């Protein structure tokens, strides 16, 4: 094996799919009265991944201020896990938005049916709901329930939230 084949390729992943880091900026230079463009050098991540075996690039990336923040160094076996972790925040935010949308739809439906307009709102029967629905409602109301919380504890927390909302005076 040649020395080039022995070099280990190092992989980095970034939060941005098309992240670019400038190693050396391009510039213009006057030579014998003529302006010449001097090329720079940059590192371009493709689909959030950059792979290199160039020792200069590896040293540059390892010592860069965004290493460990906006991009990280990973081993081949950790690449899939690291990519999944990168998008975990997005999945969590998406789930939170869906839960809030469901809660808003429920409230809109209640308003359309005349509830909340001088009539006393009927108590929600949480026992008929699935645990996933209960968790979504709790999440939309910013009520923390653990992953392993049972249905009764979630219902208790939601009913407590309902009682505290009934006691609040309307702002108008």
N, C-alpha and C positions, 0 to 999 in steps of 0.2 A: 504494500500500500504506500502511496506517495504521502507526503506531508499534508497536502491539501485535502486528501480524502480522510485523514485522521482528525482534521479540525471538526470540532463539534458545532453543529448549528444551534444557535441560541434563539429562542422565541420570546417575543414580547407581545403583550396584548394591550390595547388602549380602550378607553371608554368611547372614543369616537371612531367611527368606521373608516374614515379617510384622514386620520390624524397625520400631520406632517411636522417634523422637527428640522429646523435649519441647523446644520453643522457649521457651515461657513457661508456667509452671505455673498452674493455676487456683487461685483463692483466694477467701476470703469477706471481705466488707467491710461495715462498719456505716455505713448512711446514714440519717440522721434516726431513729435508734433501731431500724431494721430491718436484719436481716442479709441481704445480697445476695450471691449466688454470682457471681463474676467469672470468665468463661471463660478458659481457657488456649489455647495453640496448639501443635499437634504435627504432625510430619511422619510419615506412614505409608507405608512401602514395601509394595507389593503384588507378591507373588511375587518378592520380592528386587529390585524395580526402583522407582525414584521419578523422576518427570520433572517439571520445573518451569521456568518462565520468570520467576518472581518474583525480582527482584534481592535482596530481603531474605533469602529462603530460600537462594538461591545463596551469598550471603556467609556466612550462618550455617553452612551445610553445609561450605563450603570451609575455614572456620576452626574447625570442630568437632574435638575431640580424637581422635575415632574415624575421621576422614577419612583414608584411606590405610591404615587397619587393618581395621576392621569393615565399612566401606563405602568405595567408590571412585567417582570421577567418571570417566565414559567418554563417548566420542564415539559417534555412531550406528554408524559403520562398525566400531568396536571392541566393540560391545555383545555380539555373539554369541561372540566370542573370550573376552571377560572372563567371561561366564556359564559357558563351558566350563571355563576355568581355575579358577573358583570351585569347581566340582564335581570337579576333577581329583584333589584330595586324597581325596575320598570314593571315587572309582573305584580309586585306588591301594590304599587300605585294604581295599576289598572284594576286590581281586585277591590281596592278601597273606593275607587270611583264608581265601579259597578254597584257596590253596596250603597253608596250615597244616592245614586240614581234610583235604586229600588225604593229607598226610604222616601225620596222626594215624590216618586210616583204614588206611593201609598198615601202621602200627605195630600197631594193634589186630588186624588180620588176622594179622599175624605172631605176636602173642601167642596168638590163638585156635588157631593151628596148632601151638602148643607151642614156638615159637621164643622164645628169651630166658629160658626157664625151665630153666636148667641145660644146655640144648643150645646148641651153638655156632651162632650165626646164619649162615645161608648168605649168601655174598656176592651182593649185588644185581647183576644184569646190566643195567647202565644202557644198554648199546649197543642194546638192543631197544626203548628208549623214544624217544618223539618229543622234539625239542628243547624244545618248550613244557612238556612234563611235567618235563623235567630242570630247566628254569628255575624252575618252581613248587617243586620239591623243594629246590633251592638257596635259594630265597627263604624257604621255611619254616624252613630251618636257619640262616638269617641269613648265608648265604654270598653275598657280592657278586659278581655276574657282570654284565659290561657288556651292553648291548643287542645289540652286534655279536659277542658271544662265540660261538665255534663249538662244536659238539657235543663235540668231543674235550676242549677246555679245561674245559667244564662237568663232563664225566665225571671228569676228573682231579681237579677240586676236590671233587666228591662222594665219590670214593674216598678221597681224603686225609682228608676229614671222617669217613668210616667207620672208617679206621684209628685216628684219634685217639679216637673213641668206644669202640673195642675196648680201648684201653689204659687207659681210666678204670676205676677200681674201683667196684663197686656201692656205693651209699650205705647199704645195709642189711646 
